[in-house]
Amino acid sequence: MSSIRLSWLAVPVLNTLFQIFIKRGAEDMGETGGMWHRLACALQSHWVLAAIAVEVICFFLWMNILSELDLSKAFPLSAVSYVLVIASGWLIFGEPIVTLQVIGSILILTGVWLIAIAEKGDGKTRPAPPQMLERDDRHAATRSL
């Protein structure tokens, strides 16, 4: 499996880990104290620090993905995180899952799949907007110098 495909899988998983770690950190902090007290508690929480580390890693993976894929193909992948967060909430925090969440998750996964295979679809492509063609022409001219 190519490294870009592993990155595709890693982004929703890391986004889900971020949410889990932030939830744990929020639970540990409680609701007492003012903003500065809560900020100090957050910066001392190993859960919050883990969340920040995961988010930094995810940022660099995301930058790598965006350098190799069209935004319209890459971004829908992040929606898989919604499904993973629902499943994690149930598994880790004992949160209930209702029928509409299951239906919504199936629709999300179906939509992500349809977007992913769209390039293989009907073969009909639309030309880039004129302003994008001009920009690409300028970049091509400067690269040939």
OpenMM code with the backbone's topology and positions (N, CA, C; nanometers):
from openmm import Vec3, app, unit

residues = "MET SER SER ILE ARG LEU SER TRP LEU ALA VAL PRO VAL LEU ASN THR LEU PHE GLN ILE PHE ILE LYS ARG GLY ALA GLU ASP MET GLY GLU THR GLY GLY MET TRP HIS ARG LEU ALA CYS ALA LEU GLN SER HIS TRP VAL LEU ALA ALA ILE ALA VAL GLU VAL ILE CYS PHE PHE LEU TRP MET ASN ILE LEU SER GLU LEU ASP LEU SER LYS ALA PHE PRO LEU SER ALA VAL SER TYR VAL LEU VAL ILE ALA SER GLY TRP LEU ILE PHE GLY GLU PRO ILE VAL THR LEU GLN VAL ILE GLY SER ILE LEU ILE LEU THR GLY VAL TRP LEU ILE ALA ILE ALA GLU LYS GLY ASP GLY LYS THR ARG PRO ALA PRO PRO GLN MET LEU GLU ARG ASP ASP ARG HIS ALA ALA THR ARG SER LEU".split()
positions = [
    Vec3(0.0855, -0.1180, 0.0000),
    Vec3(0.0000, 0.0000, 0.0000),
    Vec3(0.0898, 0.1240, 0.0000),
    Vec3(0.0607, 0.2198, -0.0856),
    Vec3(0.1453, 0.3378, -0.0967),
    Vec3(0.1353, 0.4253, 0.0281),
    Vec3(0.2365, 0.5085, 0.0462),
    Vec3(0.2390, 0.5944, 0.1648),
    Vec3(0.1235, 0.6943, 0.1650),
    Vec3(0.0837, 0.7420, 0.0461),
    Vec3(-0.0278, 0.8369, 0.0420),
    Vec3(-0.1568, 0.7700, 0.0867),
    Vec3(-0.1754, 0.6434, 0.0527),
    Vec3(-0.2966, 0.5734, 0.0957),
    Vec3(-0.2948, 0.5487, 0.2460),
    Vec3(-0.1783, 0.5220, 0.3023),
    Vec3(-0.1692, 0.5097, 0.4478),
    Vec3(-0.2020, 0.6426, 0.5140),
    Vec3(-0.1582, 0.7511, 0.4522),
    Vec3(-0.1911, 0.8843, 0.5044),
    Vec3(-0.3410, 0.9079, 0.4997),
    Vec3(-0.4047, 0.8613, 0.3921),
    Vec3(-0.5500, 0.8766, 0.3811),
    Vec3(-0.6181, 0.8117, 0.4995),
    Vec3(-0.5714, 0.6954, 0.5381),
    Vec3(-0.6314, 0.6244, 0.6514),
    Vec3(-0.5941, 0.6900, 0.7840),
    Vec3(-0.4731, 0.7424, 0.7907),
    Vec3(-0.4246, 0.7998, 0.9160),
    Vec3(-0.4985, 0.9278, 0.9545),
    Vec3(-0.5368, 1.0083, 0.8573),
    Vec3(-0.5987, 1.1377, 0.8892),
    Vec3(-0.7293, 1.1218, 0.9681),
    Vec3(-0.8261, 1.0414, 0.9228),
    Vec3(-0.9470, 1.0277, 1.0050),
    Vec3(-0.9203, 0.9615, 1.1402),
    Vec3(-0.8259, 0.8692, 1.1442),
    Vec3(-0.7926, 0.8046, 1.2712),
    Vec3(-0.7296, 0.9060, 1.3674),
    Vec3(-0.6380, 0.9876, 1.3174),
    Vec3(-0.5758, 1.0899, 1.4025),
    Vec3(-0.6773, 1.1956, 1.4453),
    Vec3(-0.7676, 1.2345, 1.3549),
    Vec3(-0.8733, 1.3289, 1.3928),
    Vec3(-0.9602, 1.2722, 1.5043),
    Vec3(-0.9880, 1.1431, 1.4973),
    Vec3(-1.0683, 1.0778, 1.6011),
    Vec3(-0.9919, 1.0719, 1.7326),
    Vec3(-0.8636, 1.0362, 1.7264),
    Vec3(-0.7815, 1.0360, 1.8482),
    Vec3(-0.7784, 1.1741, 1.9124),
    Vec3(-0.7664, 1.2777, 1.8300),
    Vec3(-0.7678, 1.4142, 1.8813),
    Vec3(-0.8942, 1.4399, 1.9628),
    Vec3(-1.0090, 1.4018, 1.9078),
    Vec3(-1.1361, 1.4235, 1.9776),
    Vec3(-1.1437, 1.3440, 2.1078),
    Vec3(-1.0953, 1.2208, 2.1050),
    Vec3(-1.0948, 1.1377, 2.2266),
    Vec3(-1.0066, 1.2011, 2.3336),
    Vec3(-0.8867, 1.2428, 2.2953),
    Vec3(-0.7937, 1.3020, 2.3912),
    Vec3(-0.8480, 1.4332, 2.4485),
    Vec3(-0.9086, 1.5148, 2.3644),
    Vec3(-0.9660, 1.6415, 2.4120),
    Vec3(-1.0812, 1.6145, 2.5090),
    Vec3(-1.1646, 1.5156, 2.4781),
    Vec3(-1.2757, 1.4801, 2.5687),
    Vec3(-1.2208, 1.4360, 2.7037),
    Vec3(-1.1195, 1.3485, 2.7019),
    Vec3(-1.0582, 1.3037, 2.8285),
    Vec3(-1.0005, 1.4220, 2.9061),
    Vec3(-0.9313, 1.5103, 2.8357),
    Vec3(-0.8741, 1.6279, 2.9013),
    Vec3(-0.9809, 1.7177, 2.9604),
    Vec3(-1.0905, 1.7366, 2.8885),
    Vec3(-1.2006, 1.8190, 2.9378),
    Vec3(-1.2651, 1.7563, 3.0609),
    Vec3(-1.2793, 1.6238, 3.0599),
    Vec3(-1.3364, 1.5550, 3.1758),
    Vec3(-1.2466, 1.5702, 3.2985),
    Vec3(-1.1166, 1.5619, 3.2792),
    Vec3(-1.0227, 1.5756, 3.3896),
    Vec3(-1.0206, 1.7167, 3.4477),
    Vec3(-1.0415, 1.8168, 3.3631),
    Vec3(-1.0342, 1.9560, 3.4083),
    Vec3(-1.1539, 1.9968, 3.4920),
    Vec3(-1.2674, 1.9396, 3.4658),
    Vec3(-1.3876, 1.9822, 3.5373),
    Vec3(-1.4358, 2.1163, 3.4864),
    Vec3(-1.5228, 2.1781, 3.5650),
    Vec3(-1.5834, 2.3037, 3.5204),
    Vec3(-1.5538, 2.4202, 3.6140),
    Vec3(-1.4597, 2.4045, 3.7047),
    Vec3(-1.4324, 2.5112, 3.8012),
    Vec3(-1.3207, 2.6007, 3.7528),
    Vec3(-1.3216, 2.7232, 3.8028),
    Vec3(-1.2151, 2.8183, 3.7734),
    Vec3(-1.2446, 2.9032, 3.6520),
    Vec3(-1.1673, 3.0110, 3.6419),
    Vec3(-1.1821, 3.1013, 3.5294),
    Vec3(-1.1032, 3.0540, 3.4090),
    Vec3(-1.1016, 3.1387, 3.3083),
    Vec3(-1.0362, 3.1032, 3.1826),
    Vec3(-0.8872, 3.0722, 3.2013),
    Vec3(-0.8161, 3.1542, 3.2783),
    Vec3(-0.6719, 3.1342, 3.2959),
    Vec3(-0.6433, 3.0072, 3.3753),
    Vec3(-0.7268, 2.9788, 3.4732),
    Vec3(-0.7104, 2.8555, 3.5498),
    Vec3(-0.7317, 2.7344, 3.4600),
    Vec3(-0.8356, 2.7410, 3.3777),
    Vec3(-0.8644, 2.6289, 3.2866),
    Vec3(-0.7534, 2.6129, 3.1826),
    Vec3(-0.6981, 2.7236, 3.1348),
    Vec3(-0.5873, 2.7167, 3.0396),
    Vec3(-0.4658, 2.6509, 3.1049),
    Vec3(-0.4344, 2.6906, 3.2287),
    Vec3(-0.3215, 2.6301, 3.3001),
    Vec3(-0.3440, 2.4809, 3.3205),
    Vec3(-0.4659, 2.4437, 3.3556),
    Vec3(-0.4983, 2.3009, 3.3726),
    Vec3(-0.4843, 2.2260, 3.2408),
    Vec3(-0.5302, 2.2875, 3.1326),
    Vec3(-0.5220, 2.2230, 3.0010),
    Vec3(-0.3770, 2.1988, 2.9619),
    Vec3(-0.2903, 2.2972, 2.9877),
    Vec3(-0.1499, 2.2842, 2.9495),
    Vec3(-0.0748, 2.1836, 3.0369),
    Vec3(-0.1333, 2.1456, 3.1503),
    Vec3(-0.0728, 2.0448, 3.2366),
    Vec3(-0.1332, 1.9059, 3.2156),
    Vec3(-0.2377, 1.8980, 3.1372),
    Vec3(-0.3067, 1.7715, 3.1143),
    Vec3(-0.2336, 1.6892, 3.0084),
    Vec3(-0.1979, 1.5658, 3.0438),
    Vec3(-0.1325, 1.4810, 2.9441),
    Vec3(-0.2272, 1.4485, 2.8289),
    Vec3(-0.3577, 1.4489, 2.8531),
    Vec3(-0.4542, 1.4249, 2.7459),
    Vec3(-0.4545, 1.5395, 2.6458),
    Vec3(-0.4532, 1.6618, 2.6951),
    Vec3(-0.4540, 1.7785, 2.6067),
    Vec3(-0.3222, 1.7868, 2.5299),
    Vec3(-0.2122, 1.7599, 2.5967),
    Vec3(-0.0821, 1.7622, 2.5293),
    Vec3(-0.0755, 1.6526, 2.4218),
    Vec3(-0.1311, 1.5365, 2.4498),
    Vec3(-0.1366, 1.4297, 2.3497),
    Vec3(-0.2224, 1.4736, 2.2310),
    Vec3(-0.3331, 1.5416, 2.2595),
    Vec3(-0.4206, 1.5904, 2.1519),
    Vec3(-0.3460, 1.6891, 2.0624),
    Vec3(-0.2694, 1.7782, 2.1233),
    Vec3(-0.1918, 1.8759, 2.0457),
    Vec3(-0.0884, 1.8039, 1.9593),
    Vec3(-0.0200, 1.7053, 2.0153),
    Vec3(0.0799, 1.6296, 1.9388),
    Vec3(0.0155, 1.5572, 1.8205),
    Vec3(-0.0991, 1.4956, 1.8444),
    Vec3(-0.1704, 1.4247, 1.7372),
    Vec3(-0.2122, 1.5234, 1.6286),
    Vec3(-0.2579, 1.6400, 1.6683),
    Vec3(-0.3028, 1.7393, 1.5707),
    Vec3(-0.1858, 1.7910, 1.4864),
    Vec3(-0.0700, 1.8075, 1.5461),
    Vec3(0.0483, 1.8514, 1.4708),
    Vec3(0.0872, 1.7452, 1.3675),
    Vec3(0.0890, 1.6197, 1.4086),
    Vec3(0.1198, 1.5104, 1.3154),
    Vec3(0.0178, 1.5073, 1.2026),
    Vec3(-0.1086, 1.5198, 1.2380),
    Vec3(-0.2162, 1.5181, 1.1392),
    Vec3(-0.2015, 1.6344, 1.0406),
    Vec3(-0.1616, 1.7500, 1.0892),
    Vec3(-0.1411, 1.8668, 1.0032),
    Vec3(-0.0387, 1.8365, 0.8946),
    Vec3(0.0745, 1.7781, 0.9315),
    Vec3(0.1784, 1.7504, 0.8331),
    Vec3(0.1370, 1.6393, 0.7360),
    Vec3(0.0653, 1.5403, 0.7839),
    Vec3(0.0121, 1.4381, 0.6937),
    Vec3(-0.0864, 1.5003, 0.5948),
    Vec3(-0.1710, 1.5882, 0.6443),
    Vec3(-0.2712, 1.6539, 0.5609),
    Vec3(-0.2034, 1.7401, 0.4536),
    Vec3(-0.0977, 1.8104, 0.4915),
    Vec3(-0.0223, 1.8907, 0.3944),
    Vec3(0.0335, 1.8007, 0.2839),
    Vec3(0.0834, 1.6840, 0.3198),
    Vec3(0.1367, 1.5893, 0.2222),
    Vec3(0.0249, 1.5407, 0.1288),
    Vec3(-0.0886, 1.5086, 0.1840),
    Vec3(-0.2017, 1.4624, 0.1027),
    Vec3(-0.2446, 1.5721, 0.0048),
    Vec3(-0.2575, 1.6955, 0.0555),
    Vec3(-0.3022, 1.8053, -0.0308),
    Vec3(-0.2017, 1.8380, -0.1405),
    Vec3(-0.0749, 1.8089, -0.1175),
    Vec3(0.0244, 1.8343, -0.2218),
    Vec3(0.0128, 1.7335, -0.3357),
    Vec3(-0.0519, 1.6201, -0.3116),
    Vec3(-0.0607, 1.5153, -0.4123),
    Vec3(-0.2007, 1.4940, -0.4692),
    Vec3(-0.3035, 1.5449, -0.4030),
    Vec3(-0.4412, 1.5214, -0.4473),
    Vec3(-0.5154, 1.6517, -0.4667),
    Vec3(-0.6199, 1.6463, -0.5480),
    Vec3(-0.7114, 1.7595, -0.5600),
    Vec3(-0.7844, 1.7761, -0.4274),
    Vec3(-0.8074, 1.8990, -0.3888),
    Vec3(-0.8794, 1.9278, -0.2651),
    Vec3(-1.0177, 1.8630, -0.2658),
    Vec3(-1.0834, 1.8640, -0.3811),
    Vec3(-1.2185, 1.8079, -0.3900),
    Vec3(-1.2206, 1.6570, -0.3703),
    Vec3(-1.1091, 1.5914, -0.3885),
    Vec3(-1.1005, 1.4475, -0.3633),
    Vec3(-1.0520, 1.4198, -0.2214),
    Vec3(-0.9627, 1.5030, -0.1708),
    Vec3(-0.9013, 1.4788, -0.0404),
    Vec3(-0.9937, 1.5144, 0.0760),
    Vec3(-1.0581, 1.6291, 0.0693),
    Vec3(-1.1334, 1.6770, 0.1850),
    Vec3(-1.2470, 1.5859, 0.2295),
    Vec3(-1.3241, 1.5266, 0.1394),
    Vec3(-1.4330, 1.4394, 0.1863),
    Vec3(-1.3852, 1.3255, 0.2766),
    Vec3(-1.2589, 1.2870, 0.2629),
    Vec3(-1.2041, 1.1831, 0.3494),
    Vec3(-1.2166, 1.2204, 0.4969),
    Vec3(-1.2073, 1.3491, 0.5271),
    Vec3(-1.2158, 1.3915, 0.6670),
    Vec3(-1.3526, 1.3604, 0.7281),
    Vec3(-1.4549, 1.3424, 0.6451),
    Vec3(-1.5890, 1.3109, 0.6960),
    Vec3(-1.5956, 1.1727, 0.7605),
    Vec3(-1.5014, 1.0858, 0.7261),
    Vec3(-1.4966, 0.9536, 0.7882),
    Vec3(-1.4765, 0.9683, 0.9390),
    Vec3(-1.4139, 1.0767, 0.9805),
    Vec3(-1.3926, 1.1028, 1.1237),
    Vec3(-1.5247, 1.1080, 1.1996),
    Vec3(-1.6304, 1.1602, 1.1380),
    Vec3(-1.7607, 1.1673, 1.2048),
    Vec3(-1.8077, 1.0284, 1.2458),
    Vec3(-1.7907, 0.9343, 1.1548),
    Vec3(-1.8334, 0.7969, 1.1817),
    Vec3(-1.7456, 0.7361, 1.2907),
    Vec3(-1.6150, 0.7581, 1.2813),
    Vec3(-1.5231, 0.7033, 1.3816),
    Vec3(-1.5468, 0.7636, 1.5201),
    Vec3(-1.5826, 0.8914, 1.5248),
    Vec3(-1.6094, 0.9559, 1.6544),
    Vec3(-1.7357, 0.8979, 1.7174),
    Vec3(-1.8381, 0.8731, 1.6374),
    Vec3(-1.9603, 0.8117, 1.6910),
    Vec3(-1.9285, 0.6735, 1.7486),
    Vec3(-1.8525, 0.5940, 1.6724),
    Vec3(-1.8154, 0.4597, 1.7189),
    Vec3(-1.7276, 0.4669, 1.8439),
    Vec3(-1.6343, 0.5612, 1.8471),
    Vec3(-1.5465, 0.5767, 1.9637),
    Vec3(-1.6239, 0.6229, 2.0863),
    Vec3(-1.7173, 0.7133, 2.0660),
    Vec3(-1.8003, 0.7590, 2.1774),
    Vec3(-1.8746, 0.6429, 2.2416),
    Vec3(-1.9217, 0.5526, 2.1591),
    Vec3(-1.9923, 0.4347, 2.2087),
    Vec3(-1.8965, 0.3377, 2.2781),
    Vec3(-1.7835, 0.3077, 2.2123),
    Vec3(-1.6892, 0.2103, 2.2664),
    Vec3(-1.6155, 0.2589, 2.3909),
    Vec3(-1.5712, 0.3836, 2.3890),
    Vec3(-1.4849, 0.4341, 2.4959),
    Vec3(-1.5632, 0.5024, 2.6074),
    Vec3(-1.6636, 0.5810, 2.5696),
    Vec3(-1.7351, 0.6606, 2.6688),
    Vec3(-1.8733, 0.6063, 2.7027),
    Vec3(-1.9137, 0.4987, 2.6372),
    Vec3(-2.0442, 0.4394, 2.6645),
    Vec3(-2.1607, 0.5256, 2.6190),
    Vec3(-2.1359, 0.6119, 2.5204),
    Vec3(-2.2427, 0.6976, 2.4694),
    Vec3(-2.3379, 0.6144, 2.3831),
    Vec3(-2.4666, 0.6410, 2.3929),
    Vec3(-2.5612, 0.5639, 2.3114),
    Vec3(-2.5535, 0.6032, 2.1638),
    Vec3(-2.5834, 0.5081, 2.0787),
    Vec3(-2.5947, 0.5343, 1.9349),
    Vec3(-2.7401, 0.5124, 1.8968),
    Vec3(-2.7978, 0.6108, 1.8295),
    Vec3(-2.9374, 0.5991, 1.7881),
    Vec3(-2.9434, 0.5655, 1.6389),
    Vec3(-3.0572, 0.5200, 1.5956),
    Vec3(-3.0764, 0.4742, 1.4585),
    Vec3(-3.0394, 0.5812, 1.3563),
    Vec3(-3.0768, 0.7057, 1.3814),
    Vec3(-3.0448, 0.8119, 1.2859),
    Vec3(-2.8937, 0.8310, 1.2708),
    Vec3(-2.8164, 0.8080, 1.3788),
    Vec3(-2.6706, 0.8170, 1.3678),
    Vec3(-2.6157, 0.7055, 1.2788),
    Vec3(-2.6730, 0.5875, 1.2903),
    Vec3(-2.6302, 0.4757, 1.2059),
    Vec3(-2.6629, 0.5063, 1.0600),
    Vec3(-2.7829, 0.5548, 1.0349),
    Vec3(-2.8231, 0.5891, 0.8975),
    Vec3(-2.7335, 0.7003, 0.8427),
    Vec3(-2.7106, 0.8021, 0.9234),
    Vec3(-2.6231, 0.9118, 0.8816),
    Vec3(-2.4816, 0.8640, 0.8531),
    Vec3(-2.4311, 0.7732, 0.9359),
    Vec3(-2.2967, 0.7194, 0.9145),
    Vec3(-2.2884, 0.6422, 0.7836),
    Vec3(-2.3904, 0.5648, 0.7539),
    Vec3(-2.3930, 0.4908, 0.6276),
    Vec3(-2.3960, 0.5881, 0.5092),
    Vec3(-2.4748, 0.6941, 0.5222),
    Vec3(-2.4810, 0.7940, 0.4153),
    Vec3(-2.3464, 0.8652, 0.3974),
    Vec3(-2.2805, 0.8979, 0.5076),
    Vec3(-2.1490, 0.9624, 0.5004),
    Vec3(-2.0495, 0.8719, 0.4288),
    Vec3(-2.0422, 0.7459, 0.4715),
    Vec3(-1.9473, 0.6528, 0.4100),
    Vec3(-1.9787, 0.6299, 0.2623),
    Vec3(-2.1067, 0.6234, 0.2289),
    Vec3(-2.1459, 0.6087, 0.0888),
    Vec3(-2.1045, 0.7314, 0.0082),
    Vec3(-2.1264, 0.8488, 0.0641),
    Vec3(-2.0879, 0.9724, -0.0041),
    Vec3(-1.9376, 0.9819, -0.0252),
    Vec3(-1.8601, 0.9477, 0.0756),
    Vec3(-1.7138, 0.9503, 0.0620),
    Vec3(-1.6698, 0.8518, -0.0462),
    Vec3(-1.7302, 0.7352, -0.0475),
    Vec3(-1.6961, 0.6347, -0.1477),
    Vec3(-1.7310, 0.6838, -0.2880),
    Vec3(-1.8488, 0.7437, -0.3042),
    Vec3(-1.8898, 0.7937, -0.4353),
    Vec3(-1.7961, 0.9035, -0.4849),
    Vec3(-1.7561, 0.9917, -0.3958),
    Vec3(-1.6629, 1.0982, -0.4339),
    Vec3(-1.5277, 1.0383, -0.4721),
    Vec3(-1.4839, 0.9377, -0.3983),
    Vec3(-1.3543, 0.8754, -0.4261),
    Vec3(-1.3507, 0.8076, -0.5616),
    Vec3(-1.4611, 0.7472, -0.6033),
    Vec3(-1.4615, 0.6767, -0.7314),
    Vec3(-1.5076, 0.7657, -0.8470),
    Vec3(-1.5435, 0.8880, -0.8198),
    Vec3(-1.5989, 0.9774, -0.9223),
    Vec3(-1.5053, 0.9954, -1.0407),
    Vec3(-1.3745, 0.9943, -1.0188),
    Vec3(-1.2827, 1.0145, -1.1297),
    Vec3(-1.2890, 0.9000, -1.2303),
    Vec3(-1.3358, 0.7858, -1.1868),
    Vec3(-1.3495, 0.6712, -1.2755),
    Vec3(-1.4893, 0.6679, -1.3375),
    Vec3(-1.5723, 0.7633, -1.2997),
    Vec3(-1.7141, 0.7633, -1.3366),
    Vec3(-1.7412, 0.7738, -1.4846),
    Vec3(-1.8175, 0.8731, -1.5237),
    Vec3(-1.8693, 0.8819, -1.6595),
    Vec3(-1.7692, 0.9378, -1.7601),
    Vec3(-1.6527, 0.9766, -1.7149),
    Vec3(-1.5517, 1.0280, -1.8061),
    Vec3(-1.5755, 1.1711, -1.8488),
    Vec3(-1.6830, 1.2318, -1.8025),
    Vec3(-1.7125, 1.3703, -1.8374),
    Vec3(-1.6381, 1.4613, -1.7409),
    Vec3(-1.5492, 1.5408, -1.7953),
    Vec3(-1.4778, 1.6368, -1.7121),
    Vec3(-1.5129, 1.7761, -1.7599),
    Vec3(-1.5075, 1.8690, -1.6713),
    Vec3(-1.5362, 2.0070, -1.7045),
    Vec3(-1.4053, 2.0835, -1.7059),
    Vec3(-1.3921, 2.1778, -1.7962),
    Vec3(-1.2674, 2.2549, -1.8019),
    Vec3(-1.2509, 2.3393, -1.6760),
    Vec3(-1.1270, 2.3698, -1.6455),
    Vec3(-1.0978, 2.4560, -1.5309),
    Vec3(-1.1520, 2.5957, -1.5588),
    Vec3(-1.1902, 2.6681, -1.4533),
    Vec3(-1.2367, 2.8060, -1.4728),
    Vec3(-1.1266, 2.8891, -1.5396),
    Vec3(-1.1643, 2.9900, -1.6196),
    Vec3(-1.0651, 3.0697, -1.6936),
    Vec3(-0.9555, 3.1283, -1.6047),
    Vec3(-0.9902, 3.1773, -1.4856),
    Vec3(-0.8888, 3.2372, -1.3997),
    Vec3(-0.7850, 3.1337, -1.3570),
    Vec3(-0.8240, 3.0072, -1.3438),
    Vec3(-0.7291, 2.9020, -1.3071),
    Vec3(-0.6385, 2.8702, -1.4255),
    Vec3(-0.6910, 2.8725, -1.5458),
    Vec3(-0.6091, 2.8466, -1.6641),
    Vec3(-0.5026, 2.9542, -1.6785),
    Vec3(-0.5414, 3.0815, -1.6579),
    Vec3(-0.4450, 3.1900, -1.6665),
    Vec3(-0.3353, 3.1733, -1.5624),
    Vec3(-0.3723, 3.1391, -1.4410),
    Vec3(-0.2749, 3.1216, -1.3337),
    Vec3(-0.1789, 3.0078, -1.3675),
    Vec3(-0.2322, 2.8962, -1.4179),
    Vec3(-0.1483, 2.7832, -1.4543),
    Vec3(-0.0546, 2.8200, -1.5678),
    Vec3(-0.1024, 2.9007, -1.6639),
    Vec3(-0.0179, 2.9426, -1.7744),
    Vec3(0.0983, 3.0285, -1.7245),
    Vec3(0.0712, 3.1182, -1.6284),
    Vec3(0.1781, 3.2018, -1.5726),
    Vec3(0.2815, 3.1170, -1.5035),
    Vec3(0.2344, 3.0164, -1.4232),
    Vec3(0.3285, 2.9301, -1.3526),
    Vec3(0.4098, 2.8458, -1.4497),
    Vec3(0.3463, 2.8013, -1.5571),
    Vec3(0.4182, 2.7214, -1.6567),
    Vec3(0.5258, 2.8056, -1.7235),
    Vec3(0.4942, 2.9335, -1.7510),
    Vec3(0.5921, 3.0214, -1.8153),
    Vec3(0.7116, 3.0464, -1.7245),
    Vec3(0.6872, 3.0646, -1.5941),
    Vec3(0.7997, 3.0909, -1.5030),
    Vec3(0.8806, 2.9660, -1.4774),
    Vec3(0.8179, 2.8501, -1.4856),
    Vec3(0.8929, 2.7257, -1.4651),
    Vec3(0.9849, 2.6968, -1.5829),
    Vec3(0.9458, 2.7403, -1.7047),
    Vec3(1.0276, 2.7106, -1.8211),
    Vec3(1.1478, 2.8026, -1.8316),
    Vec3(1.1531, 2.9087, -1.7510),
    Vec3(1.2663, 3.0024, -1.7559),
    Vec3(1.3861, 2.9476, -1.6931),
] * unit.nanometer
topology = app.Topology()
chain = topology.addChain("A")
for resn in residues:
    res = topology.addResidue(resn, chain)
    for name in ("N", "CA", "C"):
        topology.addAtom(name, app.Element.getBySymbol(name[0]), res)
